[in-house]
């Protein structure tokens, strides 16, 4: 569709700090109701736990400042794929430059896709700091623009209720999203003065982001881990601190921009695993004590 193109993201000013650092897009998905399928297999695929009914799921990526629709998925059954899976199959990440990142909610938090900037999760049994709470609030205030686009889409009655063939729903949905994009040209979600000074600021921000953007290789798939003695960690050797430029080229590597927010999310996940491991170890210790006490009572 001509109205929906990735070139709309170039109307943004790339921010070099804050929660939306290097974010040129915000993405999310939503379920739209359809009529109930006839077969049991199709019912399982189309059932949406969010809508408590059957539906189709569409994912979009909108411009950070203007809210223009830059990317739209083909449409999938609501219960067949997750949000991040739809974006992977649609190839959204491959259409961006190496320094660009995508703002999203917590459903897109994944170590394999560090280009998504997600809110910081609260660790199990812990709490967030004031800085993390403020960071999440700023992130939500910027991410609300993609929800505003979905609210305009749901103003159409055909997107709220559907009583026709499900195979036609994808065509009608793409037409509605195109109409919303046309409406956004005349009634934009965010008001900006499109003068020459603003256009010069946009070009300057993109050039600065391309010069300062961080390049990080995608994490390699983990092989079978070796058991190590946790009580006596081995010091790092010179082989572990080698230069990446001396490595042999084993094929193309994906490039991502990464920041400390991803590191915080990963550390929170490791903290959760540590708490679960400690809880299981305590349960095993209690069972062992009870077993020994029972055996002593039987001997007496």
TORVEXRO-344939 format. One record per residue (C-alpha): residue number from 1; y, x, z; residue in one letter. Coordinates in steps of 0.25 Angstrom, whole numbers, plus 2048, in hexadecimal, padded with zeros to 3 digits. Each point is the difference from the previous one (the first is absolute). Layout:
<resi=NUM | y=Y | x=X | z=Z | resn=A>
...
% end
This chain:
<resi=1 | y=800 | x=800 | z=800 | resn=X>
<resi=2 | y=80D | x=805 | z=7FC | resn=X>
<resi=3 | y=808 | x=7FC | z=80C | resn=X>
<resi=4 | y=7F7 | x=807 | z=809 | resn=X>
<resi=5 | y=800 | x=80F | z=7FE | resn=X>
<resi=6 | y=800 | x=80D | z=809 | resn=X>
<resi=7 | y=80D | x=804 | z=7FB | resn=X>
<resi=8 | y=807 | x=7F6 | z=809 | resn=X>
<resi=9 | y=7FE | x=80A | z=80C | resn=X>
<resi=10 | y=80A | x=80A | z=7FA | resn=X>
<resi=11 | y=80B | x=7F7 | z=804 | resn=X>
<resi=12 | y=7FD | x=804 | z=80F | resn=X>
<resi=13 | y=807 | x=80B | z=808 | resn=X>
<resi=14 | y=7F5 | x=809 | z=805 | resn=X>
<resi=15 | y=802 | x=802 | z=80F | resn=X>
<resi=16 | y=7FD | x=80E | z=805 | resn=X>
<resi=17 | y=7FE | x=7FC | z=80F | resn=X>
<resi=18 | y=7FC | x=7F4 | z=808 | resn=X>
<resi=19 | y=7F4 | x=7F7 | z=800 | resn=X>
<resi=20 | y=802 | x=7FE | z=7F1 | resn=X>
<resi=21 | y=801 | x=80F | z=7FC | resn=X>
<resi=22 | y=7FC | x=802 | z=7F2 | resn=X>
<resi=23 | y=7FC | x=7F1 | z=7FF | resn=X>
<resi=24 | y=803 | x=7FA | z=7F2 | resn=X>
<resi=25 | y=7F7 | x=7F4 | z=801 | resn=X>
<resi=26 | y=7FB | x=7F6 | z=80B | resn=X>
<resi=27 | y=7F3 | x=7F9 | z=7FD | resn=X>
<resi=28 | y=7F8 | x=7F5 | z=806 | resn=X>
<resi=29 | y=7F6 | x=7F5 | z=7FC | resn=X>
<resi=30 | y=7FF | x=7F1 | z=802 | resn=X>
<resi=31 | y=7F6 | x=7F5 | z=7FE | resn=X>
<resi=32 | y=803 | x=7F4 | z=7F8 | resn=X>
<resi=33 | y=7F7 | x=7F3 | z=802 | resn=X>
<resi=34 | y=7F7 | x=7FB | z=7F5 | resn=X>
<resi=35 | y=7F5 | x=7F5 | z=7FF | resn=X>
<resi=36 | y=7F3 | x=803 | z=806 | resn=X>
<resi=37 | y=7F5 | x=806 | z=7F7 | resn=X>
<resi=38 | y=7F3 | x=7FA | z=7FE | resn=X>
<resi=39 | y=7F6 | x=80B | z=802 | resn=X>
<resi=40 | y=7FE | x=806 | z=80E | resn=X>
<resi=41 | y=802 | x=80E | z=7FB | resn=X>
<resi=42 | y=80E | x=7FD | z=7FA | resn=X>
<resi=43 | y=803 | x=7F8 | z=80D | resn=X>
<resi=44 | y=7FE | x=80D | z=808 | resn=X>
<resi=45 | y=808 | x=808 | z=7F6 | resn=X>
<resi=46 | y=80C | x=7F7 | z=800 | resn=X>
<resi=47 | y=801 | x=7FC | z=80F | resn=X>
<resi=48 | y=80C | x=805 | z=807 | resn=X>
<resi=49 | y=800 | x=801 | z=80F | resn=X>
<resi=50 | y=80F | x=801 | z=800 | resn=X>
<resi=51 | y=802 | x=7F2 | z=7F9 | resn=X>
<resi=52 | y=7F3 | x=7FA | z=805 | resn=X>
<resi=53 | y=7FC | x=7FC | z=7F2 | resn=X>
<resi=54 | y=7FE | x=805 | z=7F2 | resn=X>
<resi=55 | y=80A | x=808 | z=7F9 | resn=X>
<resi=56 | y=804 | x=80C | z=7F6 | resn=X>
<resi=57 | y=806 | x=80D | z=805 | resn=X>
<resi=58 | y=80C | x=806 | z=7F9 | resn=X>
<resi=59 | y=806 | x=80E | z=804 | resn=X>
<resi=60 | y=80E | x=804 | z=7FC | resn=X>
<resi=61 | y=809 | x=80C | z=801 | resn=X>
<resi=62 | y=80F | x=7FE | z=801 | resn=X>
<resi=63 | y=80C | x=808 | z=7FF | resn=X>
<resi=64 | y=805 | x=805 | z=80E | resn=X>
<resi=65 | y=80E | x=7FC | z=7FE | resn=X>
<resi=66 | y=801 | x=7F6 | z=7F6 | resn=X>
<resi=67 | y=7F3 | x=7F8 | z=802 | resn=X>
<resi=68 | y=7FC | x=801 | z=7F1 | resn=X>
<resi=69 | y=7F1 | x=7FE | z=7FD | resn=X>
<resi=70 | y=7FB | x=80D | z=7FA | resn=X>
<resi=71 | y=7F1 | x=7FE | z=801 | resn=X>
<resi=72 | y=7F7 | x=7F4 | z=800 | resn=X>
<resi=73 | y=7F1 | x=800 | z=802 | resn=X>
<resi=74 | y=7F7 | x=7F8 | z=7F7 | resn=X>
<resi=75 | y=7FB | x=7F6 | z=80B | resn=X>
<resi=76 | y=7F3 | x=801 | z=807 | resn=X>
<resi=77 | y=7F8 | x=7F6 | z=809 | resn=X>
<resi=78 | y=806 | x=800 | z=80E | resn=X>
<resi=79 | y=7F4 | x=804 | z=807 | resn=X>
<resi=80 | y=7FA | x=80A | z=7F7 | resn=X>
<resi=81 | y=80A | x=80C | z=801 | resn=X>
<resi=82 | y=809 | x=806 | z=80A | resn=X>
<resi=83 | y=80F | x=803 | z=7FE | resn=X>
<resi=84 | y=7FF | x=80F | z=7FE | resn=X>
<resi=85 | y=7F4 | x=7FE | z=7F7 | resn=X>
<resi=86 | y=808 | x=7F7 | z=7F7 | resn=X>
<resi=87 | y=80B | x=80B | z=7FF | resn=X>
<resi=88 | y=7F5 | x=80B | z=7FD | resn=X>
<resi=89 | y=7FA | x=7F8 | z=7F5 | resn=X>
<resi=90 | y=80E | x=7FD | z=7FA | resn=X>
<resi=91 | y=804 | x=80F | z=800 | resn=X>
<resi=92 | y=80D | x=7FE | z=807 | resn=X>
<resi=93 | y=800 | x=80E | z=806 | resn=X>
<resi=94 | y=7FD | x=807 | z=7F3 | resn=X>
<resi=95 | y=80D | x=7F9 | z=7FA | resn=X>
<resi=96 | y=809 | x=807 | z=80A | resn=X>
<resi=97 | y=806 | x=80E | z=801 | resn=X>
<resi=98 | y=7FB | x=80A | z=80A | resn=X>
<resi=99 | y=80B | x=7FE | z=80A | resn=X>
<resi=100 | y=800 | x=7F1 | z=800 | resn=X>
<resi=101 | y=7FA | x=7F8 | z=80B | resn=X>
<resi=102 | y=7FD | x=7F1 | z=802 | resn=X>
<resi=103 | y=804 | x=7F8 | z=80C | resn=X>
<resi=104 | y=7F5 | x=7F7 | z=805 | resn=X>
<resi=105 | y=7FA | x=7F9 | z=80C | resn=X>
<resi=106 | y=7F5 | x=804 | z=809 | resn=X>
<resi=107 | y=7F5 | x=7FB | z=7F7 | resn=X>
<resi=108 | y=803 | x=80C | z=7F6 | resn=X>
<resi=109 | y=7FE | x=80B | z=80B | resn=X>
<resi=110 | y=7F6 | x=809 | z=7FB | resn=X>
<resi=111 | y=7FE | x=80F | z=800 | resn=X>
<resi=112 | y=7FB | x=801 | z=7F2 | resn=X>
<resi=113 | y=80E | x=7FA | z=7FB | resn=X>
<resi=114 | y=80B | x=807 | z=808 | resn=X>
<resi=115 | y=80A | x=7FB | z=7F6 | resn=X>
<resi=116 | y=801 | x=7F3 | z=807 | resn=X>
<resi=117 | y=80A | x=800 | z=80C | resn=X>
<resi=118 | y=7FB | x=7F6 | z=80A | resn=X>
<resi=119 | y=805 | x=7FC | z=80E | resn=X>
<resi=120 | y=7FB | x=808 | z=80C | resn=X>
<resi=121 | y=7F4 | x=7FA | z=807 | resn=X>
<resi=122 | y=800 | x=7FF | z=80F | resn=X>
<resi=123 | y=7F4 | x=808 | z=806 | resn=X>
<resi=124 | y=7F5 | x=7F9 | z=807 | resn=X>
<resi=125 | y=804 | x=7FF | z=80F | resn=X>
<resi=126 | y=80D | x=807 | z=7FD | resn=X>
<resi=127 | y=80E | x=7FC | z=7FC | resn=X>
<resi=128 | y=80B | x=804 | z=7F6 | resn=X>
<resi=129 | y=80C | x=809 | z=803 | resn=X>
<resi=130 | y=80E | x=7FB | z=7FE | resn=X>
<resi=131 | y=801 | x=808 | z=7F4 | resn=X>
<resi=132 | y=7F4 | x=7FA | z=7FA | resn=X>
<resi=133 | y=804 | x=7F2 | z=803 | resn=X>
<resi=134 | y=80D | x=802 | z=7F9 | resn=X>
<resi=135 | y=7FA | x=807 | z=7F4 | resn=X>
<resi=136 | y=7F7 | x=7F4 | z=7FF | resn=X>
<resi=137 | y=80B | x=7F6 | z=801 | resn=X>
<resi=138 | y=808 | x=808 | z=7F5 | resn=X>
<resi=139 | y=7F4 | x=800 | z=7F7 | resn=X>
<resi=140 | y=7FE | x=7F1 | z=802 | resn=X>
<resi=141 | y=80E | x=7FD | z=7FD | resn=X>
<resi=142 | y=7FF | x=807 | z=7F2 | resn=X>
<resi=143 | y=7F2 | x=7FB | z=7FD | resn=X>
<resi=144 | y=804 | x=7F1 | z=801 | resn=X>
<resi=145 | y=806 | x=801 | z=7F2 | resn=X>
<resi=146 | y=7F1 | x=7FE | z=7FA | resn=X>
<resi=147 | y=7FF | x=7F4 | z=809 | resn=X>
<resi=148 | y=80C | x=7FA | z=7FA | resn=X>
<resi=149 | y=7FB | x=802 | z=7F2 | resn=X>
<resi=150 | y=7F3 | x=7F8 | z=804 | resn=X>
<resi=151 | y=809 | x=7F5 | z=807 | resn=X>
<resi=152 | y=806 | x=7FE | z=7F2 | resn=X>
<resi=153 | y=7F3 | x=800 | z=7F9 | resn=X>
<resi=154 | y=7FB | x=7F5 | z=80A | resn=X>
<resi=155 | y=80C | x=7F7 | z=7FC | resn=X>
<resi=156 | y=7F8 | x=7FC | z=7F4 | resn=X>
<resi=157 | y=7F6 | x=7F4 | z=803 | resn=X>
<resi=158 | y=7F5 | x=806 | z=7F7 | resn=X>
<resi=159 | y=800 | x=80C | z=809 | resn=X>
<resi=160 | y=7FE | x=7F8 | z=80D | resn=X>
<resi=161 | y=7F5 | x=7F6 | z=7FB | resn=X>
<resi=162 | y=7F7 | x=801 | z=7F4 | resn=X>
<resi=163 | y=7F7 | x=7F6 | z=7FA | resn=X>
<resi=164 | y=7FD | x=805 | z=7F3 | resn=X>
<resi=165 | y=7F6 | x=80B | z=7FA | resn=X>
<resi=166 | y=800 | x=80C | z=808 | resn=X>
<resi=167 | y=7FF | x=809 | z=7F3 | resn=X>
<resi=168 | y=80E | x=7FB | z=7FC | resn=X>
<resi=169 | y=806 | x=803 | z=80E | resn=X>
<resi=170 | y=802 | x=80F | z=7FD | resn=X>
<resi=171 | y=808 | x=7FD | z=7F3 | resn=X>
<resi=172 | y=809 | x=7F6 | z=808 | resn=X>
<resi=173 | y=802 | x=809 | z=80B | resn=X>
<resi=174 | y=805 | x=80B | z=7F7 | resn=X>
<resi=175 | y=809 | x=7F7 | z=7F9 | resn=X>
<resi=176 | y=806 | x=7FC | z=80E | resn=X>
<resi=177 | y=802 | x=80E | z=804 | resn=X>
<resi=178 | y=807 | x=803 | z=7F3 | resn=X>
<resi=179 | y=80A | x=7F4 | z=803 | resn=X>
<resi=180 | y=802 | x=805 | z=80E | resn=X>
<resi=181 | y=804 | x=80D | z=7FA | resn=X>
<resi=182 | y=80A | x=7FA | z=7F6 | resn=X>
<resi=183 | y=806 | x=7F8 | z=80C | resn=X>
<resi=184 | y=801 | x=80D | z=807 | resn=X>
<resi=185 | y=809 | x=805 | z=7F5 | resn=X>
<resi=186 | y=80A | x=7F5 | z=802 | resn=X>
<resi=187 | y=7FE | x=7FE | z=80F | resn=X>
<resi=188 | y=7FC | x=80D | z=806 | resn=X>
<resi=189 | y=7FA | x=801 | z=80E | resn=X>
<resi=190 | y=809 | x=80C | z=804 | resn=X>
<resi=191 | y=80E | x=801 | z=7FB | resn=X>
<resi=192 | y=805 | x=80D | z=7FB | resn=X>
<resi=193 | y=80D | x=804 | z=7F8 | resn=X>
<resi=194 | y=7FA | x=805 | z=7F3 | resn=X>
<resi=195 | y=80C | x=809 | z=7FD | resn=X>
<resi=196 | y=800 | x=80E | z=7FA | resn=X>
<resi=197 | y=800 | x=807 | z=80E | resn=X>
<resi=198 | y=7F4 | x=7F9 | z=805 | resn=X>
<resi=199 | y=7F8 | x=804 | z=7F3 | resn=X>
<resi=200 | y=804 | x=80E | z=802 | resn=X>
<resi=201 | y=7FB | x=7FF | z=80F | resn=X>
<resi=202 | y=7F3 | x=7FB | z=7FB | resn=X>
<resi=203 | y=7FE | x=80B | z=7F6 | resn=X>
<resi=204 | y=804 | x=80A | z=80B | resn=X>
<resi=205 | y=7F6 | x=7FB | z=80A | resn=X>
<resi=206 | y=7F5 | x=800 | z=7F6 | resn=X>
<resi=207 | y=803 | x=80F | z=7FC | resn=X>
<resi=208 | y=801 | x=804 | z=80F | resn=X>
<resi=209 | y=7F3 | x=7F9 | z=803 | resn=X>
<resi=210 | y=7F9 | x=807 | z=7F4 | resn=X>
<resi=211 | y=805 | x=80D | z=805 | resn=X>
<resi=212 | y=7FD | x=7FE | z=80F | resn=X>
<resi=213 | y=7F3 | x=7F7 | z=7FF | resn=X>
<resi=214 | y=7F4 | x=805 | z=807 | resn=X>
<resi=215 | y=7F3 | x=803 | z=7F8 | resn=X>
<resi=216 | y=7F3 | x=7FF | z=807 | resn=X>
<resi=217 | y=7F2 | x=800 | z=7FB | resn=X>
<resi=218 | y=7F7 | x=7F4 | z=802 | resn=X>
<resi=219 | y=7F6 | x=803 | z=80B | resn=X>
<resi=220 | y=7F3 | x=805 | z=7FB | resn=X>
<resi=221 | y=7F3 | x=7F7 | z=802 | resn=X>
<resi=222 | y=7F9 | x=805 | z=80D | resn=X>
<resi=223 | y=7F3 | x=806 | z=7FF | resn=X>
<resi=224 | y=7F5 | x=800 | z=80B | resn=X>
<resi=225 | y=807 | x=805 | z=80D | resn=X>
<resi=226 | y=7FA | x=80C | z=808 | resn=X>
<resi=227 | y=7FE | x=7FF | z=80F | resn=X>
<resi=228 | y=80A | x=809 | z=807 | resn=X>
<resi=229 | y=801 | x=803 | z=80F | resn=X>
<resi=230 | y=80C | x=7F8 | z=805 | resn=X>
<resi=231 | y=801 | x=808 | z=80D | resn=X>
<resi=232 | y=803 | x=80D | z=7F8 | resn=X>
<resi=233 | y=808 | x=7FE | z=7F4 | resn=X>
<resi=234 | y=7FF | x=80B | z=7F5 | resn=X>
<resi=235 | y=80D | x=806 | z=7FC | resn=X>
<resi=236 | y=806 | x=7FF | z=7F2 | resn=X>
<resi=237 | y=7FC | x=80B | z=7F7 | resn=X>
<resi=238 | y=807 | x=805 | z=7F4 | resn=X>
<resi=239 | y=7F7 | x=7F8 | z=7F7 | resn=X>
<resi=240 | y=805 | x=7F3 | z=806 | resn=X>
<resi=241 | y=80F | x=804 | z=7FE | resn=X>
<resi=242 | y=7FE | x=804 | z=7F1 | resn=X>
<resi=243 | y=80B | x=7FD | z=7F6 | resn=X>
<resi=244 | y=7FD | x=7F3 | z=7F7 | resn=X>
<resi=245 | y=805 | x=808 | z=7F4 | resn=X>
<resi=246 | y=7F4 | x=809 | z=800 | resn=X>
<resi=247 | y=7F6 | x=7F4 | z=7FF | resn=X>
<resi=248 | y=7F9 | x=7FD | z=7F3 | resn=X>
<resi=249 | y=804 | x=7F4 | z=7F8 | resn=X>
<resi=250 | y=7F5 | x=7F6 | z=801 | resn=X>
<resi=251 | y=807 | x=7F5 | z=7F9 | resn=X>
<resi=252 | y=80C | x=7F7 | z=802 | resn=X>
<resi=253 | y=805 | x=7FD | z=80E | resn=X>
<resi=254 | y=808 | x=7F4 | z=804 | resn=X>
<resi=255 | y=80E | x=804 | z=806 | resn=X>
<resi=256 | y=806 | x=7F8 | z=80C | resn=X>
<resi=257 | y=80C | x=800 | z=808 | resn=X>
<resi=258 | y=7FD | x=800 | z=80F | resn=X>
<resi=259 | y=808 | x=800 | z=80D | resn=X>
<resi=260 | y=7FE | x=800 | z=80F | resn=X>
<resi=261 | y=7FE | x=7F1 | z=800 | resn=X>
<resi=262 | y=7F2 | x=802 | z=7FA | resn=X>
<resi=263 | y=7FD | x=80B | z=80A | resn=X>
<resi=264 | y=804 | x=7F6 | z=80B | resn=X>
<resi=265 | y=7F7 | x=7F6 | z=7FA | resn=X>
<resi=266 | y=7F4 | x=809 | z=7FF | resn=X>
<resi=267 | y=802 | x=805 | z=80E | resn=X>
<resi=268 | y=800 | x=7F2 | z=805 | resn=X>
<resi=269 | y=7F3 | x=7FE | z=7F9 | resn=X>
<resi=270 | y=7FA | x=80C | z=806 | resn=X>
<resi=271 | y=805 | x=7FC | z=80E | resn=X>
<resi=272 | y=7F9 | x=7F3 | z=7FE | resn=X>
<resi=273 | y=7F3 | x=807 | z=7FD | resn=X>
<resi=274 | y=801 | x=809 | z=80C | resn=X>
<resi=275 | y=802 | x=7F3 | z=809 | resn=X>
<resi=276 | y=7F4 | x=7FA | z=7FA | resn=X>
<resi=277 | y=7F7 | x=80C | z=802 | resn=X>
<resi=278 | y=805 | x=802 | z=80E | resn=X>
<resi=279 | y=7FC | x=7F1 | z=803 | resn=X>
<resi=280 | y=7F2 | x=802 | z=7FA | resn=X>
<resi=281 | y=7FE | x=80D | z=808 | resn=X>
<resi=282 | y=804 | x=7F8 | z=80C | resn=X>
<resi=283 | y=7F6 | x=7F5 | z=7FD | resn=X>
<resi=284 | y=7F5 | x=80A | z=7FE | resn=X>
<resi=285 | y=803 | x=807 | z=80D | resn=X>
<resi=286 | y=7FF | x=7F3 | z=808 | resn=X>
<resi=287 | y=7F3 | x=7FC | z=7F9 | resn=X>
<resi=288 | y=7FA | x=80D | z=804 | resn=X>
<resi=289 | y=804 | x=7FF | z=80E | resn=X>
<resi=290 | y=7FB | x=7F2 | z=801 | resn=X>
<resi=291 | y=7F3 | x=804 | z=7FA | resn=X>
<resi=292 | y=7FE | x=80C | z=80A | resn=X>
<resi=293 | y=804 | x=7F7 | z=80C | resn=X>
<resi=294 | y=7F5 | x=7F6 | z=7FB | resn=X>
<resi=295 | y=7F5 | x=80A | z=7FF | resn=X>
<resi=296 | y=804 | x=805 | z=80E | resn=X>
<resi=297 | y=7FE | x=7F2 | z=806 | resn=X>
<resi=298 | y=7F3 | x=7FF | z=7F9 | resn=X>
<resi=299 | y=7FB | x=80D | z=806 | resn=X>
<resi=300 | y=804 | x=7FC | z=80E | resn=X>
% end
